[in-house]
Amino acid sequence: MAVQCYSNQKLTGTYIVIALSLTVHVLASVIWVGGMFFAYVLVRPALGAIDQGTLNSEQRLVIWVSVFKRFFPWVWLCIVMLLASGFLMISLMGGFASIGNHVYIMMGLGVLMMAIFKFIYVAPFKHLCRGVEEQKWELAAYALGTIRKLVATNLILGFLTIAIAIGLSGHI
């Protein structure tokens, strides 16, 4: 069930809560997917393009640890906000029996993205941090390569989820 409000409709408390929840939901999506895009498409190639004499491989790994330590708490916050706002909107729109299939697809993709992120956080990110801390650069580089592949996967899933939200929601 799509939420629609036209200029002649009365704004109810439920509509306002749904609108605010949708705003939170979209902002959390933008922060998470946009952050992955920024890291993968802009930061990664920029660090690789810097002359080896200016910035060596070990320094790049240190920078990535610093970047992820700042970005990952935001991802956790986004996950909480996405779950809370998503389930609130479903509840206010009549529950699971009232939502369209596109919502189930988006929910499934979102949960998959969350699982991939949790794996990134508990496994390769911890190895990256440990490798940098102990100056085990091969371990750190391998962990970063794993993170890169998983972020690329999540970025594609994020784009797909956004496309479904726009294309199948009935608002275009």
DALIN-V919884 format. One record per pair of residues at least 12 apart in sequence whose C-alpha atoms are under 10 Angstrom apart, sorted by the first residue. I is the first residue (numbers start at 0). J is the second residue. If there is no record, write none. Layout:
[[I | J] [I | J]]
//
This chain:
[[0 | 89] [0 | 92] [0 | 93] [0 | 94] [0 | 95] [0 | 96] [0 | 97] [0 | 98] [0 | 99] [0 | 100] [0 | 102] [0 | 168] [0 | 169] [1 | 92] [1 | 97] [1 | 98] [1 | 99] [1 | 168] [1 | 169] [1 | 170] [2 | 14] [2 | 17] [2 | 18] [2 | 88] [2 | 92] [2 | 168] [2 | 169] [2 | 170] [3 | 169] [3 | 170] [4 | 18] [13 | 88] [13 | 91] [13 | 92] [14 | 88] [14 | 91] [14 | 92] [16 | 84] [16 | 87] [16 | 88] [16 | 91] [17 | 84] [17 | 85] [17 | 87] [17 | 88] [17 | 89] [17 | 90] [17 | 91] [17 | 92] [18 | 88] [19 | 84] [19 | 88] [20 | 80] [20 | 81] [20 | 83] [20 | 84] [20 | 85] [20 | 86] [20 | 87] [20 | 88] [21 | 81] [21 | 84] [21 | 85] [21 | 87] [21 | 88] [22 | 84] [23 | 77] [23 | 80] [23 | 81] [23 | 83] [23 | 84] [23 | 85] [24 | 77] [24 | 78] [24 | 79] [24 | 80] [24 | 81] [24 | 82] [24 | 83] [24 | 84] [24 | 85] [24 | 88] [25 | 77] [25 | 80] [25 | 81] [25 | 84] [25 | 161] [26 | 77] [26 | 80] [26 | 81] [27 | 73] [27 | 74] [27 | 76] [27 | 77] [27 | 78] [27 | 79] [27 | 80] [27 | 81] [27 | 84] [28 | 74] [28 | 77] [28 | 78] [28 | 80] [28 | 81] [28 | 109] [28 | 157] [28 | 160] [28 | 161] [29 | 77] [29 | 157] [29 | 161] [30 | 70] [30 | 73] [30 | 74] [30 | 76] [30 | 77] [31 | 70] [31 | 71] [31 | 73] [31 | 74] [31 | 75] [31 | 76] [31 | 77] [31 | 78] [31 | 153] [31 | 154] [31 | 157] [32 | 74] [32 | 150] [32 | 153] [32 | 154] [32 | 155] [32 | 156] [32 | 157] [32 | 158] [32 | 161] [33 | 154] [33 | 157] [33 | 158] [34 | 70] [34 | 71] [34 | 73] [34 | 74] [34 | 154] [35 | 70] [35 | 74] [35 | 147] [35 | 150] [35 | 151] [35 | 153] [35 | 154] [35 | 155] [35 | 157] [36 | 150] [36 | 151] [36 | 153] [36 | 154] [36 | 155] [36 | 157] [36 | 158] [38 | 63] [38 | 66] [38 | 67] [38 | 70] [38 | 147] [38 | 150] [38 | 151] [39 | 147] [39 | 148] [39 | 150] [39 | 151] [39 | 154] [40 | 151] [42 | 63] [42 | 66] [43 | 59] [43 | 63] [43 | 147] [46 | 58] [46 | 59] [46 | 60] [46 | 62] [46 | 63] [47 | 59] [56 | 136] [56 | 140] [57 | 131] [57 | 134] [57 | 135] [57 | 136] [57 | 137] [57 | 139] [57 | 140] [58 | 131] [59 | 140] [60 | 127] [60 | 128] [60 | 130] [60 | 131] [60 | 136] [60 | 139] [60 | 140] [60 | 142] [60 | 143] [61 | 127] [61 | 128] [61 | 130] [61 | 131] [61 | 132] [61 | 134] [61 | 136] [61 | 139] [63 | 124] [63 | 127] [63 | 128] [63 | 131] [63 | 143] [64 | 124] [64 | 125] [64 | 127] [64 | 128] [64 | 129] [64 | 131] [64 | 132] [64 | 139] [64 | 143] [65 | 128] [67 | 120] [67 | 124] [67 | 128] [68 | 124] [68 | 128] [71 | 116] [71 | 119] [71 | 120] [71 | 124] [74 | 113] [74 | 116] [74 | 117] [75 | 113] [75 | 116] [75 | 117] [75 | 120] [78 | 109] [78 | 110] [78 | 112] [78 | 113] [78 | 116] [81 | 106] [81 | 109] [82 | 106] [82 | 109] [82 | 110] [85 | 102] [85 | 106] [86 | 106] [89 | 102] [99 | 167] [99 | 168] [99 | 169] [100 | 167] [100 | 168] [101 | 160] [101 | 163] [101 | 164] [101 | 165] [101 | 166] [101 | 167] [101 | 168] [101 | 169] [102 | 160] [102 | 163] [102 | 164] [102 | 167] [102 | 168] [104 | 160] [104 | 163] [104 | 164] [105 | 156] [105 | 157] [105 | 159] [105 | 160] [105 | 161] [105 | 162] [105 | 163] [105 | 164] [106 | 160] [107 | 160] [108 | 153] [108 | 156] [108 | 157] [108 | 159] [108 | 160] [109 | 153] [109 | 156] [109 | 157] [109 | 160] [111 | 153] [111 | 156] [112 | 149] [112 | 150] [112 | 152] [112 | 153] [112 | 154] [112 | 155] [112 | 156] [112 | 157] [112 | 160] [113 | 153] [114 | 153] [115 | 146] [115 | 149] [115 | 150] [115 | 152] [115 | 153] [116 | 146] [116 | 149] [116 | 150] [116 | 153] [118 | 146] [118 | 149] [119 | 142] [119 | 143] [119 | 145] [119 | 146] [119 | 147] [119 | 149] [119 | 150] [120 | 146] [122 | 142] [122 | 145] [122 | 146] [123 | 138] [123 | 139] [123 | 141] [123 | 142] [123 | 143] [123 | 144] [123 | 145] [123 | 146] [123 | 147] [123 | 149] [124 | 139] [124 | 142] [124 | 143] [124 | 145] [124 | 146] [125 | 139] [125 | 142] [126 | 138] [126 | 139] [126 | 140] [126 | 141] [126 | 142] [126 | 143] [127 | 139] [127 | 140] [127 | 141] [127 | 142] [127 | 143] [127 | 144] [127 | 145] [127 | 146] [128 | 142] [128 | 143] [129 | 142] [130 | 142]]
//
